């Protein structure tokens, strides 16, 4: 009975809803201020605050739960036996994806400070329901690949940058906006895309082909078009595969099944077959990897941004819970041991945000040095930030105790999502090997990264020592592949340390350098050394509203 004393609810924190996800994230706000042009800063702040209020609303929280709890369903045939290959999503997923499109999360390439504002928005949006972020990311990232063919870019880029979401399957030329997916991996090759067996047969019309083969992972199979790799007569080549042909007929795009994934359950990932599928070549024959690499680099940054967003939400939930929850005679957040855990988590989150936004700013720069910096820093950041996401999410759930293991808290969804970005777009070893390739083939990349790190030279002795250790690692090239993960980790940490020493409050930079660079840290969170201002670190991470 409702009036029974045993049913009186006490000592439970209020739900973390009804707040501005962007504005309460001080590290993110400061990064946006730092990298956004003064002429558009007010506009960008207002845009991101509006998105932040939507992301923190009870309504969108409810949609996220509905979308995650009702995964997409595949319909291969209609009631009459015709092949349709359509994916059905819960209405909440469409509402969320429409919000992301309308917020400009697919249009960064032609706006002032476009990559920084879009990166900040993507980081905010990941905290709602990460399942909608895949099509947003793929659509945004398709632009640099399409620009290998100016005609295709002129045709498709305005559709991809549109803020109108149109879910209907019809010719892209008849739609106000379009979404892109991607298919590279195959059963026999995985990340070794040069082992792909999908064949491309040239047609009489220049630049057009028929594809035959399969894709083991096809992202966002409900999209309007896809960038795929296939073997043409001249070698591995990039192609654009439209879902619906200009005459309104369906292209041959046979969805065999949807993957039953650990997390990211509101989003569809598929196995697809091509059997005489019409395609348009993008770039030159035999240069498929070079053509699509711009898309891969952009999606890898989104993996880092997505993990930074997941970490931020996990930390916000943990700090919020411990701020309101009492135990052993006081607030949990005021207990020295819990404060150490929360501060440690907050450091990881802020360092991830700082590095991811710095990469976005380099994309806006687009100068030669910025491009060289990105060549090395993107795979390093993708490797390290995404690796840190899972332990942060698990530790944050533990801060809520048993409540964090219950679905209603939202933490289990974050935990299931947390390994994803480390696996997608090239798992850890792929990123480490890519860093080695950049060191060997793009010498300017290392110089650009060292120039970025060197801007903090002399500001913290622990950072300076860590940079010297990095030089030692780089000088010893014997057996470098076996040590690649160690090298990439050190590179990412000194990049993060340099950014925090220059831009974060002293208490944050001090704690990061002491623990991550100075070696005064245990193997688990909550092992920060004594003498640090952990209260200020936790206060900075608190989602006040």
C-alpha positions as CSV (number, residue, x, y, z in Angstrom):
1,X,0.0,0.0,0.0
2,X,1.2,3.5,-0.9
3,X,0.9,4.7,2.7
4,X,2.8,1.9,4.3
5,X,6.0,3.3,6.0
6,X,8.2,0.6,4.5
7,X,7.4,2.1,1.1
8,X,8.7,5.6,2.0
9,X,11.5,6.5,-0.4
10,X,14.4,8.3,1.0
11,X,18.1,8.9,0.1
12,X,17.6,8.4,-3.6
13,X,19.0,11.1,-6.0
14,X,16.7,12.9,-8.4
15,X,16.8,11.8,-12.0
16,X,19.5,13.6,-14.0
17,X,17.1,15.2,-16.5
18,X,15.9,18.7,-17.3
19,X,19.4,20.2,-17.7
20,X,21.6,21.6,-20.5
21,X,24.1,18.8,-21.3
22,X,26.4,21.2,-23.1
23,X,26.5,24.2,-20.7
24,X,27.2,22.1,-17.6
25,X,30.2,20.5,-19.3
26,X,32.9,23.1,-18.4
27,X,35.7,21.3,-20.3
28,X,33.6,21.1,-23.4
29,X,32.4,24.7,-23.2
30,X,36.0,26.0,-22.7
31,X,37.2,23.9,-25.7
32,X,34.5,25.4,-27.9
33,X,35.3,28.9,-26.8
34,X,39.0,28.2,-27.5
35,X,38.7,26.9,-31.0
36,X,35.6,28.8,-32.4
37,X,36.0,31.9,-34.5
38,X,35.0,35.1,-32.6
39,X,32.6,36.1,-35.3
40,X,30.4,33.0,-34.8
41,X,31.0,32.1,-31.2
42,X,27.7,33.5,-29.9
43,X,25.9,31.7,-32.6
44,X,27.7,28.4,-31.9
45,X,27.1,28.7,-28.1
46,X,23.4,29.3,-28.6
47,X,23.2,26.4,-31.1
48,X,25.0,23.9,-28.8
49,X,23.0,25.1,-25.7
50,X,19.8,24.4,-27.5
51,X,21.0,20.9,-28.4
52,X,22.2,20.5,-24.8
53,X,18.8,21.3,-23.4
54,X,17.2,18.9,-25.8
55,X,19.7,16.2,-24.9
56,X,19.0,16.7,-21.2
57,X,15.3,16.6,-21.5
58,X,13.0,14.0,-20.0
59,X,11.3,13.5,-23.4
60,X,14.5,12.6,-25.2
61,X,15.6,10.4,-22.3
62,X,12.3,8.5,-22.8
63,X,12.8,8.2,-26.5
64,X,16.3,6.8,-26.0
65,X,15.1,4.1,-23.7
66,X,12.4,3.2,-26.2
67,X,14.8,3.1,-29.1
68,X,17.3,0.9,-27.2
69,X,14.6,-1.4,-26.0
70,X,13.1,-1.9,-29.4
71,X,15.9,-2.9,-31.8
72,X,15.4,-2.7,-35.6
73,X,13.7,-5.5,-37.5
74,X,14.5,-6.8,-40.9
75,X,11.8,-7.4,-43.5
76,X,13.3,-9.2,-46.5
77,X,10.0,-9.6,-48.4
78,X,6.6,-8.0,-48.5
79,X,3.3,-9.8,-48.0
80,X,3.2,-10.8,-51.7
81,X,6.7,-12.3,-51.8
82,X,8.5,-9.4,-53.4
83,X,12.0,-8.7,-52.1
84,X,12.1,-5.4,-50.2
85,X,15.0,-5.6,-47.8
86,X,13.7,-2.9,-45.5
87,X,14.7,-2.3,-41.9
88,X,12.0,-1.2,-39.5
89,X,12.9,1.1,-36.6
90,X,11.0,2.2,-33.6
91,X,9.4,5.6,-34.0
92,X,11.6,7.0,-31.2
93,X,14.7,6.1,-33.2
94,X,13.5,8.2,-36.1
95,X,12.6,11.1,-33.8
96,X,16.1,11.0,-32.3
97,X,17.8,10.7,-35.7
98,X,15.7,13.6,-37.1
99,X,16.8,15.7,-34.1
100,X,20.5,14.9,-34.8
101,X,20.1,15.8,-38.5
102,X,18.3,19.0,-37.8
103,X,21.0,20.0,-35.3
104,X,23.6,20.0,-38.2
105,X,25.5,16.9,-37.1
106,X,25.9,15.8,-40.7
107,X,27.1,19.3,-42.0
108,X,30.5,20.4,-40.9
109,X,32.5,20.9,-44.1
110,X,31.3,24.2,-45.3
111,X,30.3,26.1,-42.1
112,X,32.6,28.5,-40.2
113,X,34.2,26.6,-37.3
114,X,32.1,23.7,-38.7
115,X,34.1,20.8,-37.3
116,X,34.4,22.2,-33.8
117,X,30.8,23.0,-33.5
118,X,29.8,19.7,-35.0
119,X,32.2,17.8,-32.9
120,X,30.9,19.4,-29.7
121,X,27.3,18.6,-30.8
122,X,28.2,15.0,-31.6
123,X,29.8,14.6,-28.2
124,X,26.6,16.0,-26.6
125,X,24.3,13.9,-28.8
126,X,26.2,10.6,-28.0
127,X,25.0,11.1,-24.4
128,X,21.4,10.7,-25.5
129,X,21.4,7.4,-27.5
130,X,24.6,6.5,-29.3
131,X,22.7,4.3,-31.8
132,X,21.7,7.2,-33.9
133,X,25.3,8.4,-34.1
134,X,26.4,5.9,-36.7
135,X,24.3,7.2,-39.6
136,X,25.1,10.8,-38.5
137,X,28.8,10.0,-38.6
138,X,28.8,8.1,-41.9
139,X,26.9,10.8,-43.6
140,X,29.2,13.5,-42.3
141,X,32.3,11.5,-43.2
142,X,31.3,10.6,-46.7
143,X,32.1,14.1,-47.9
144,X,35.9,13.9,-48.3
145,X,35.6,10.7,-50.2
146,X,33.0,12.1,-52.6
147,X,35.2,15.1,-53.2
148,X,37.5,12.7,-55.2
149,X,34.8,13.2,-57.9
150,X,33.8,16.8,-58.2
151,X,30.6,15.9,-60.1
152,X,29.5,13.5,-57.4
153,X,30.3,15.9,-54.6
154,X,28.3,18.7,-56.3
155,X,25.3,16.3,-56.6
156,X,25.4,14.7,-53.1
157,X,27.1,17.1,-50.7
158,X,24.1,19.5,-50.4
159,X,21.9,16.5,-49.5
160,X,24.3,15.2,-46.9
161,X,24.6,18.7,-45.3
162,X,20.9,19.1,-45.2
163,X,19.1,19.6,-41.8
164,X,16.0,17.8,-43.1
165,X,15.6,14.1,-42.3
166,X,13.5,12.2,-44.8
167,X,13.2,8.5,-43.8
168,X,11.4,7.4,-47.0
169,X,13.2,5.1,-49.5
170,X,13.0,7.0,-52.8
171,X,15.4,8.5,-55.4
172,X,17.8,10.7,-53.6
173,X,17.3,13.5,-56.1
174,X,13.7,13.7,-54.9
175,X,14.6,14.1,-51.2
176,X,15.5,17.2,-49.2
177,X,18.2,15.4,-47.4
178,X,20.0,12.0,-47.6
179,X,22.0,9.7,-45.4
180,X,25.1,7.6,-46.2
181,X,26.3,4.2,-45.0
182,X,29.5,2.3,-45.6
183,X,30.6,-1.2,-46.4
184,X,34.2,-2.2,-46.5
185,X,34.8,-5.4,-44.4
186,X,34.2,-8.9,-45.7
187,X,34.1,-12.3,-44.1
188,X,37.5,-13.4,-45.2
189,X,39.4,-10.1,-44.6
190,X,38.1,-8.0,-41.8
191,X,40.3,-5.0,-41.5
192,X,42.5,-6.3,-44.4
193,X,40.3,-4.7,-47.0
194,X,42.8,-5.4,-49.8
195,X,41.7,-9.0,-49.5
196,X,38.1,-8.0,-50.5
197,X,36.5,-10.3,-53.1
198,X,33.5,-8.2,-54.3
199,X,33.9,-7.7,-58.0
200,X,33.1,-4.7,-60.1
201,X,32.2,-5.2,-63.8
202,X,32.4,-2.0,-65.9
203,X,29.4,-1.0,-67.9
204,X,29.2,0.9,-71.2
205,X,28.4,4.1,-69.5
206,X,31.7,5.6,-68.2
207,X,32.2,5.4,-64.5
208,X,29.3,2.8,-63.9
209,X,29.7,-0.8,-62.8
210,X,27.8,-3.8,-61.6
211,X,28.9,-5.2,-58.3
212,X,28.8,-8.9,-57.2
213,X,29.8,-9.9,-53.7
214,X,29.1,-9.4,-50.1
215,X,29.8,-7.2,-47.1
216,X,30.2,-8.7,-43.6
217,X,29.5,-5.4,-41.9
218,X,27.4,-2.7,-43.6
219,X,26.7,0.3,-41.5
220,X,23.3,1.9,-41.5
221,X,21.6,-0.3,-44.1
222,X,18.5,2.0,-44.3
223,X,20.6,4.8,-45.8
224,X,20.1,6.4,-49.2
225,X,23.6,5.5,-50.5
226,X,26.7,3.7,-49.5
227,X,30.4,3.9,-50.1
228,X,31.9,0.5,-50.7
229,X,35.1,-1.1,-51.9
230,X,35.3,-3.7,-54.7
231,X,37.8,-5.1,-57.1
232,X,37.6,-3.4,-60.5
233,X,39.9,-4.4,-63.4
234,X,42.3,-1.8,-62.2
235,X,42.4,-2.9,-58.6
236,X,40.6,-2.1,-55.4
237,X,38.2,0.8,-56.0
238,X,35.7,2.9,-54.2
239,X,32.1,3.0,-55.4
240,X,28.9,4.8,-54.6
241,X,25.9,2.4,-54.3
242,X,22.5,4.1,-54.3
243,X,19.7,2.3,-52.4
244,X,17.1,3.5,-54.9
245,X,17.9,4.2,-58.6
246,X,16.9,7.4,-60.3
247,X,13.9,5.8,-62.0
248,X,12.5,4.8,-58.7
249,X,13.4,1.1,-58.8
250,X,15.2,-0.5,-56.0
251,X,18.9,-1.3,-56.5
252,X,19.9,-4.9,-55.8
253,X,20.8,-4.6,-52.1
254,X,20.1,-7.8,-50.4
255,X,20.1,-7.6,-46.6
256,X,20.8,-11.1,-45.4
257,X,20.5,-10.4,-41.7
258,X,21.0,-7.8,-39.0
259,X,23.8,-8.3,-36.5
260,X,22.8,-9.2,-32.9
261,X,25.2,-6.8,-31.1
262,X,26.3,-6.4,-27.5
263,X,25.3,-2.7,-27.4
264,X,24.3,-0.1,-30.0
265,X,21.1,-2.1,-30.2
266,X,18.9,0.7,-31.6
267,X,21.1,0.9,-34.7
268,X,21.2,-1.6,-37.5
269,X,24.3,-3.2,-38.7
270,X,23.8,-5.7,-41.6
271,X,25.3,-8.4,-43.8
272,X,24.5,-7.5,-47.4
273,X,24.8,-9.2,-50.8
274,X,25.4,-7.5,-54.2
275,X,24.2,-9.4,-57.2
276,X,24.4,-7.2,-60.3
277,X,24.2,-4.1,-58.1
278,X,24.5,-0.8,-60.0
279,X,27.3,1.5,-58.7
280,X,29.2,4.6,-59.6
281,X,32.9,4.8,-59.3
282,X,34.4,7.3,-56.9
283,X,37.9,8.3,-57.7
284,X,40.2,6.3,-59.9
285,X,40.3,2.5,-60.3
286,X,42.9,0.9,-58.1
287,X,42.9,3.8,-55.6
288,X,40.0,2.8,-53.4
289,X,41.8,2.9,-50.1
290,X,43.3,6.3,-50.9
291,X,39.8,7.6,-51.9
292,X,37.9,6.3,-48.9
293,X,40.7,7.1,-46.3
294,X,39.3,10.6,-45.7
295,X,36.0,9.0,-44.7
296,X,37.8,6.6,-42.4
297,X,39.8,9.4,-40.7
298,X,36.6,11.4,-40.1
299,X,34.7,8.4,-38.6
300,X,37.7,7.6,-36.5
301,X,37.5,11.0,-35.0
302,X,33.9,10.4,-34.4
303,X,34.8,7.2,-32.5
304,X,37.0,9.3,-30.2
305,X,34.2,11.9,-29.8
306,X,31.6,9.3,-29.2
307,X,33.7,7.6,-26.5
308,X,34.4,11.0,-24.9
309,X,30.7,11.6,-24.8
310,X,29.9,8.3,-23.2
311,X,32.6,8.9,-20.6
312,X,31.2,12.3,-19.9
313,X,27.7,11.0,-19.4
314,X,29.0,8.2,-17.2
315,X,31.0,10.6,-15.0
316,X,28.1,13.0,-14.8
317,X,25.8,10.3,-13.6
318,X,28.3,9.1,-11.1
319,X,29.0,12.5,-9.7
320,X,25.3,13.4,-9.6
321,X,24.4,10.2,-7.7
322,X,27.2,10.7,-5.2
323,X,26.4,14.3,-4.7
324,X,22.9,13.4,-3.5
325,X,23.4,10.0,-2.0
326,X,24.2,9.7,1.7
327,X,26.1,6.9,3.4
328,X,28.1,6.5,6.6
329,X,27.0,9.9,8.0
330,X,27.5,12.2,4.9
331,X,27.3,12.7,1.2
332,X,29.1,10.0,-0.8
333,X,30.9,12.7,-2.9
334,X,32.4,14.1,0.3
335,X,34.0,10.8,1.4
336,X,37.7,10.9,0.7
337,X,37.8,7.5,-1.0
338,X,34.8,8.1,-3.3
339,X,36.1,11.6,-4.1
340,X,39.3,10.0,-5.3
341,X,37.3,7.7,-7.6
342,X,35.2,10.5,-9.0
343,X,38.2,12.8,-9.5
344,X,40.1,10.0,-11.3
345,X,37.1,9.4,-13.6
346,X,36.7,13.1,-14.2
347,X,40.4,13.4,-15.3
348,X,39.9,10.7,-17.9
349,X,36.8,12.3,-19.3
350,X,38.3,15.8,-19.5
351,X,41.5,14.6,-21.1
352,X,39.4,12.8,-23.8
353,X,37.3,15.9,-24.5
354,X,40.4,18.1,-24.7
355,X,42.1,15.9,-27.2
356,X,39.1,15.2,-29.4
357,X,38.2,18.9,-29.7
358,X,41.8,19.7,-30.5
359,X,41.6,17.3,-33.5
360,X,38.3,18.9,-34.7
361,X,40.0,22.3,-34.6
362,X,42.8,21.0,-36.7
363,X,40.2,19.9,-39.3
364,X,38.9,23.4,-39.4
365,X,42.4,24.7,-39.9
366,X,43.1,22.5,-42.9
367,X,46.6,23.9,-43.3
368,X,49.5,21.6,-44.2
369,X,50.8,21.4,-40.6
370,X,47.2,20.7,-39.4
371,X,46.8,17.8,-41.9
372,X,50.2,16.4,-40.9
373,X,49.1,16.6,-37.2
374,X,45.9,14.8,-37.9
375,X,47.7,12.0,-39.8
376,X,49.4,10.8,-36.6
377,X,47.1,12.2,-33.9
378,X,43.8,10.8,-35.1
379,X,44.8,7.1,-34.9
380,X,46.6,7.7,-31.6
381,X,43.6,9.4,-30.1
382,X,41.2,6.9,-31.5
383,X,43.2,4.1,-30.0
384,X,43.6,5.6,-26.5
385,X,40.3,7.4,-25.9
386,X,38.2,4.5,-27.1
387,X,40.3,2.1,-25.0
388,X,39.6,4.2,-21.8
389,X,35.8,4.3,-22.3
390,X,34.9,0.8,-21.1
391,X,36.8,0.9,-17.7
392,X,35.3,4.4,-17.1
393,X,31.8,3.3,-17.8
394,X,32.1,0.2,-15.6
395,X,33.7,2.2,-12.7
396,X,31.0,4.9,-13.0
397,X,28.3,2.2,-12.7
398,X,30.0,0.9,-9.6
399,X,29.7,4.4,-8.1
400,X,25.9,3.9,-8.1
401,X,26.3,0.5,-6.4
402,X,23.5,-2.0,-7.1
403,X,21.5,0.8,-8.7
404,X,24.1,1.1,-11.4
405,X,23.5,-2.5,-12.4
406,X,19.8,-1.9,-13.0
407,X,18.6,-0.9,-16.5
408,X,16.6,2.0,-15.2
409,X,19.7,3.8,-14.2
410,X,20.9,4.0,-17.8
411,X,24.4,2.9,-16.8
412,X,24.1,-0.7,-18.2
413,X,23.3,0.9,-21.6
414,X,26.5,3.0,-21.4
415,X,28.5,-0.1,-20.3
416,X,27.2,-2.1,-23.3
417,X,28.0,0.7,-25.6
418,X,31.5,1.4,-24.2
419,X,33.6,-1.1,-26.1
420,X,32.1,-0.3,-29.5
421,X,34.2,2.6,-30.7
422,X,37.4,0.7,-29.9
423,X,36.3,-2.0,-32.3
424,X,34.6,0.0,-35.1
425,X,36.7,1.7,-37.8
426,X,39.7,-0.4,-37.0
427,X,40.4,-2.0,-33.6
428,X,43.3,-1.2,-31.4
429,X,46.0,-3.1,-33.4
430,X,44.9,-1.4,-36.6
431,X,45.2,2.0,-35.1
432,X,48.7,1.2,-33.6
433,X,49.9,-0.1,-37.0
434,X,48.5,3.1,-38.7
435,X,50.5,5.2,-36.3
436,X,53.7,3.2,-37.3
437,X,52.8,3.8,-41.0
438,X,52.4,7.5,-40.4
439,X,55.8,7.6,-38.6
440,X,57.5,5.8,-41.5
441,X,55.7,7.4,-44.5
442,X,54.8,10.9,-43.3
443,X,57.7,12.4,-41.4
444,X,56.0,15.8,-41.1
445,X,53.3,14.1,-39.0
446,X,55.7,13.5,-36.1
447,X,57.1,17.0,-36.3
448,X,53.6,18.4,-36.2
449,X,52.6,16.4,-33.1
450,X,55.9,17.3,-31.4
451,X,55.3,20.9,-32.1
452,X,51.8,20.6,-30.5
453,X,53.2,18.9,-27.5
454,X,56.2,21.3,-27.3
455,X,53.8,24.3,-26.7
456,X,53.7,23.2,-23.1
457,X,57.5,22.7,-22.7
458,X,58.7,23.7,-19.3
459,X,55.2,24.1,-17.8
460,X,55.3,20.8,-15.9
461,X,58.4,18.6,-15.1
462,X,56.4,15.4,-15.3
463,X,55.2,16.2,-18.8
464,X,58.7,17.1,-19.9
465,X,60.1,13.8,-18.6
466,X,57.3,11.9,-20.3
467,X,58.2,13.6,-23.6
468,X,61.8,12.5,-23.1
469,X,60.6,8.9,-22.6
470,X,58.6,9.2,-25.8
471,X,61.7,10.3,-27.6
472,X,63.5,7.2,-26.2
473,X,60.7,5.0,-27.4
474,X,60.9,6.5,-30.9
475,X,64.6,6.2,-31.1
476,X,64.6,2.4,-30.7
477,X,63.0,1.0,-33.8
478,X,64.0,-2.7,-33.2
479,X,60.9,-4.7,-32.7
480,X,58.8,-1.5,-33.0
481,X,55.7,-3.4,-34.1
482,X,55.6,-5.5,-30.9
483,X,55.8,-2.2,-28.9
484,X,53.4,-0.2,-31.0
485,X,50.6,-0.1,-28.4
486,X,53.0,1.1,-25.8
487,X,54.2,3.9,-28.1
488,X,50.7,5.0,-29.1
489,X,49.6,5.1,-25.5
490,X,52.6,7.4,-24.6
491,X,51.9,9.6,-27.6
492,X,48.3,10.1,-26.7
493,X,49.0,10.7,-23.0
494,X,51.6,13.4,-23.7
495,X,49.2,15.1,-26.2
496,X,46.5,15.1,-23.5
497,X,49.0,16.3,-20.9
498,X,50.2,19.1,-23.1
499,X,46.6,20.3,-23.7
500,X,45.6,20.1,-20.0
501,X,48.7,21.9,-18.8
502,X,48.0,24.8,-21.2
503,X,44.2,25.0,-21.0
504,X,42.7,23.2,-18.0
505,X,42.6,24.5,-14.4
506,X,45.8,23.9,-12.5
507,X,44.2,21.3,-10.2
508,X,43.1,19.2,-13.2
509,X,46.5,19.5,-15.0
510,X,48.4,18.7,-11.7
511,X,46.4,15.6,-11.0
512,X,46.6,14.3,-14.6
513,X,50.4,14.8,-14.8
514,X,51.0,13.3,-11.4
515,X,49.0,10.1,-12.2
516,X,49.1,9.6,-15.9
517,X,52.6,11.0,-16.6
518,X,54.4,10.9,-13.3
519,X,53.5,7.3,-12.6
520,X,51.9,7.9,-9.2
521,X,48.8,5.9,-9.9
522,X,47.5,2.4,-9.2
523,X,46.0,-0.1,-11.7
524,X,42.4,0.9,-10.9
525,X,40.5,4.2,-10.6
526,X,40.5,5.9,-7.2
527,X,44.3,5.6,-6.7
528,X,45.3,9.2,-7.2
529,X,48.1,10.3,-4.9
530,X,47.7,12.5,-1.8
531,X,48.2,16.2,-1.9
532,X,46.0,16.9,-5.0
533,X,43.0,19.2,-5.0
534,X,40.5,16.5,-5.8
535,X,37.5,18.4,-4.5
536,X,37.9,21.0,-7.2
537,X,38.3,18.4,-9.8
538,X,35.0,16.8,-8.8
539,X,33.3,20.1,-8.6
540,X,34.3,20.9,-12.1
541,X,32.8,17.7,-13.4
542,X,29.5,18.1,-11.5
543,X,26.4,18.5,-13.8
544,X,24.9,21.4,-11.9
545,X,21.4,22.5,-13.1
